[in-house]
Structure formats: structure tokens, C-alpha cells
Amino acid sequence: MRYAVIGTSWIARAFADGAALCGDLTPCAVLSRSRERGEAFAAEIGAGAVVCDVEDLCAVDCDFVYVASPNVCHYPQCKRLLEAGKNVLCEKPVTVTAEEYRELCDLADEKGRIYTEAIMYWHDPDRAVIRGAVEKLGRVGDAHFDFSQFSSKYPALMRGENPNIFNPAMKTGALNDLGIYCVYPALDLFGLPETIIPAQRRLFTGADGSGAALFVYPDKVVTITYSKTGQSRLGSEIIGDEGTLTLESISKLEHVALTTTDDTKTDLIGEKPKAELMANEARDMAAYVRGEKRDDYLALRRLTEQVLTCMEQMRTADGDLREE
């Protein structure tokens, strides 16, 4: 199966490394705004063609396109690719709004093509381990999902620069980049909340540097926190009346342990290579394109729409804090 890549960033390289583990996926083309960068990246991953425009990519014979361009490009690029009859796997957030996502899902169905989001949580086989562990916690009353990671671009921001990740025009920020990893498990494990109470801290650029939200259910409260301006050391946890599940990394589902009320601790998941996490996404996309795992594909589509809808509500926080 042949795939093309839009983008030459570290995440595009990570995907290519993961795809190489699958054995039956071959990179065939790279789209980069810079031909020089595109040729260098294509040589690294073994792709034979380099293009600098999405129209040229539409003419490339491939089984699917992996989109790893800046967030602001996701919707227009995916739309054009789907119009051209391409299957599309797009990095998170697949779109910024649920309306955009629904539109492109309808277009994909019209064209008989696959369109889905590359989100590590869903495609990781250890997701089943998490779901099974939650069933052993008894009545879950509280959960806290956190992804707070100090951005390497933050010092540049403090020097008065405007890196893409903190530039609202690029449709980025902490929620789209990191918070999304917390929303997925909240909705996957517990469903849609009755109420969302959000708060965001906006930087002088207008982008959200950090934020939080309470997802309120009839029988539980889920707290979501995320930040690109500081590093959390605590991880995430799900608390029931028969035990607690701790997750050091909510994005990679690493270092996960179940501790029962009698303090018996069982390690469930350890560390795993980044390439294997990306390989999970590539394997699922290949299966979707072959017409396999149809129920899994449709379930992810439903969940992605719910995630985008909740994230839109999280962006409409009253009384946002703003740094001058």
C-alpha cells in the first residue's frame, strides 16, 4: 500500500518510522512548501516524488495521504484531497470545528473514501487495557486528565516572537495541541457530559497557553487540565470506590497502574517506542482503506465529532484570563 505525506516536521518523520514497522506500507510522495526540504525528507523516508502544491499531490497515485501540515491547513487540504478521491488520515485536530468535520465526512462518504483523525489514544491497542481497568474501579466518582508540557517554543514567545504554536492565526494553542488528548479518553470512557465548565489562560498573542474544564456528569466529575507553558509531574488518574488507575502519560498511555483500596498495586502498561504508537495509526488506516474494521472506523468518526463539539464549548469560556 502506497501513502503520501504532507509536511516534513518531526511528526511526519515519526509517522514514516511507524509506517515502516507495518511491513506493507511504502512512502511514495512528499508535499512540502520548500522543494529543498521536501527532497531531503523524501530521501530520508524513501519516497520517490516531491511536490510543492496540493493540486500536484492530487495527481499522485497513492492509497492514502497522511496530513501533517499546520492546523490552519487541515480543512482546505483535506477537502481538496477528498474531492480528488483520496483517502485521508489527518493529524489532530482533524478540523477546528465540528461543522467542518461533518462537512468533510459527508464529502468522504459521497466519494466512497476514508477520512479520519490520527489520534494515538484511539489507535493504541492498550486503550482496551484502560477500558478493562476502569471496570475494576467500582463506582467512578472522579477523574483527572492532564497533559501539561513545557513548549520548546515558549522562550521565543517570551522574547516577543510569535511561534506558530502560539499564533491564533495558525489555529493552534494548548487545547488543540495537548488538551485534545484529555478530551478523547473522557468521552470514550464516560460519554458526553451534561455540563462543561471551562476556563482558559490566554497569552498576549491571543492563543491559549493553558486551560481547564470540568466535565460534569450525573454521577461523576472529570477535571481536564492542559498547558504549554509549564510541565506537570503528576499525570492523570481515575478514582473509583474500589481502586485508582494512574496514568503517567495520557497521550501515550504509558506507565499505567491499578491500585486497589487495600493498596495492592498492579503495573498494567510500561513504556513504548514512539514509532510503535505511530505504527498503530498507520495499521488502522490501512485496514480502513482495505474495507476492514468498519465498525471501528465509524465509532472513531462519532467520537471525533463529539470531541470537536466539546472543544468548541471549552473555547467559549467566560472570564478568560489574559496576559498583557
N, C-alpha and C positions, 0 to 999 in steps of 0.2 A: 504494500500500500504506500502510495506516494503522498507526501504532505509538503506544503509550502509554509513559510514563516514570514509574518510581518513584524519587523523590529529586529534589533541587534543587541538589545540590552542583556543584562545578566539573567533575567528571567527567560528570555528566548533561548539563551545558551543552556540553561537548566532544563528546559523542555526538550531540547535536542538531545541532551545527555540522557534524559529519561526515556525518550523515544528509542534511543539506540539499545536500551535494555530489552525492548519488546521483541526484537529479532525480525519482525516483518514490516517495519516502518522505515521508509527511505526518504530523506530530505531531498527535494528536487528544486526548490527555488527560494530566494530570499528577497523581500521587498525592503529597501532602505532608502531614505531621502538622500543619503550620501552614497554614491556608487562605490567610493573607496572603502567606506565602512562595510557596505554590503558585500563587496568582493572578499574582504578579509574575513568576514563572518562566514560566508558561504564556503570558503576554503577550510575554515576550522571544522565545520559540521559535515562537509562533504556534499553540499548542494551544488548542482551544475549550472543554475541560472541565477542571474541577479537582475532585478527590475527596480525602477525608482518611482513607479506610479501604479496605483491600484488597477487602472484600466489594463495595463500590461499584464498584471498578475491574473486578471480575469481570463486572459488568453492562455495561461499556463495549464497544461494537463496535469491535474492532481486530484487526489481523492478527498482531501480536506485542507483547509487553511487554518493555521494557528495564529491568532491575532494577539500580538503583544506590544501594540503601539500605545501611545499616551491615551488616557481615558477619553479625552475630548475627541479622539479619532474613532473610537469603538463603534458608535452608532453609524456614522456615514460609511465607514469602510465595510462594516458587516452588511449593511443594506446593499451596497453595490455588489459585494461578493455573492450574496444570496440572489440578487437579481440576475447575476450571471450564471446561476445554477451551481454554486459552490457549497459544499458542506463547511460549516464554520464552528470552530472551537475558539472562544474568545476569553481572554483573561478577565478577571474580576476588576471592577464591576462591569458586567457584560454590557449594560447601559446604565445611565444615571437614573432614569425614571422607569416606573413600571409601564407607563403608556408606551414608551419607546420599545420596551422589551416585548410587549404584547403585539405591537405592530410587526416587529421582525419575526416573531414566532409565527404569526399568520402568513407572512411572506414565505417563510421556510416551508410551511405546510403546503402553500399554494404551489411551490416549486418542487415539492417532494424531497426536501433536503433537511439535513440535521443542522440545528443551531442551538448551541448550549454553552454554558459557562464553565471555564476551567477553575474549579474551586476545590482545593485539596481535601477539605473536610468530607465532601460527599463521595469522592472517588477513592478515598482511603479505605481498604478492607477493615481497618481497625475501628471504623465507625460502628460496625456490628458489635465489636467488643464493648464499646462505650454504651451502646443501647442495652446490651445484656447486663452490664454492670449497674446501670440505673435501675433496672428492675429489682436488684438485690438491696436497694437502699431503703425499702419500705416506703412510707409516705414522704415524698419530697416536698419540703416547705420553702426551701430557699436554694438559690444557686447564684454564683457569681462568675461571670465570664470576663476575662481581662486579656487584652493584647495591648500592652504599652511598651513601645520600643523606641529608644532614642534614635532619631534620624541622623544619618551622617551628613545630611544637608542642612541641619538646624544651625550649625555655626555660621554657614554662609548667610542664612536668613538673618541672624543676629548682626552680621556685618552690613546689613541693609540691602543685600541682594534678594532676588525673588526666584528661588529654585522652583522648577516645575511642580514638585510635590507640594509646595506651599502656595501655589498660584491658582486662585479660584478659576481663572480663565481656562485652565487645563482640566477642570472638573476633578481635582484631586482633594487632598486633605486627609485627616486622620480617620474619619469614618469610612470613606471609600477605600482607603488603603489597608487599614487594620481592623476597624470596628466591624466590618462585614464578616470577619472570621468568628466573631462572637454572636452575631445575629443568626447565622446559619444553625449552630447547634441549639440555640434557644428555641427556634421554631421547629426544628427537626425533632427534638426530644419532647417538647411541651406544647407545640401548636401555637396558634395565634393568640396573643394576649388580649384581654378585654380592654386594657388601657395602656398607653405608653406615656411615660412622664420623662421628657428628655431635657438635657442641658448640654450646652457646648461652650467651649472657650475658644474664641476666635482671635487669631493673630492679627497683626497690623495690616497684613496683606488682604485680610478678609476670609482666609481659609481657616478651617477648624484645626487647631493644634491638638486639642484633646476634647473629650466629652464623656458623658454618662447617660444612662437611661434606665428607668425602672420599667420592666415588663410585668404588669400586674395581672394575675390570673385569679380565678375564684378561690384557689387553694394554695397558691404559692406566689412568691415574688422573685423575679430574676433580675439581678443587677448586672448591667453591662458597662464596662469602662474601657477606654482606649485612649492612647496618646502617642504622639510622635515627638514630644518634647521632653520625655523622661523615660526611664527604664524601670518597669516593675520587676520585683523579685519574688512575688508571692504566687503567681499563677492563678489558676481557676479552680473552683470546687463546686460540687453538687452535694447538698446536705439533706439526708433523709433521717427518719427516726430509727433506722436500723444500721446506718452507716454513712460514710462520707467518701465521695470519689474526688480525688485531687488530680489535676492535670497541669503539669508544668508548662506545657505549650498547647494552647487551644488551636493554633493554626496547623501544627504538625501532628497533633495527638501523640505527643511524646511524654515519657516519664509519667505514666498514669498508674495510680494505686488506689485500691479499695481498702478502707479501714472500717471495720465494724465497731459497734458500740462497746465491745469488750476490748478494744484497742488491738485487735488482730489485723495486721496489715498484709495485704497481698499485692505484690507488684504485677501489673497486668500488661503494660506496654513499656518498652525501653526506648532507646534512641534508634533512629533510622536515617539512612542517607537521603539527602535532598533529591538526588536523581531518581530514587525509587518512588518518592512521593509524586514526582512529575510523570514517571512511567505509568502510575495508576491512572492519571488523567488521559494519557495517550492511549492506553489499552482500552479504556471505556469508550473513548471517541471512535477508535477503530471498530469496536463492537457495534456502536450505534450506527455507523456508516454501513456496516455489513447487514444491518437489519436485526441484530441481536440485542438483547437486554432492553427491549422496547418499553416495558413497564418501568424500568429504572430510569430511562431517558425522560419519560413523561412525568414521573414523580419529581425528578430534578427540575423540570420546567415549572411545575406548580410551585415548588418550594422557592425557586429563584424569584418568581413573581411576588410571592409573599415577602421575601427578604427585601426586595426593592421597595415594596409598598411601605414596610415598616421603617426602612431607612429614610424614606421621604418624610415620614412623620417625625423622625428623630432630628431632621434638619430644621424643623419648624419650631424649635424651642423658643419659648417666651423668655425674655430676660437673659439672652446670651451675654456672657462676659466677653469683653473685647479689650485687647491690649492696644494701647496707643503707640 
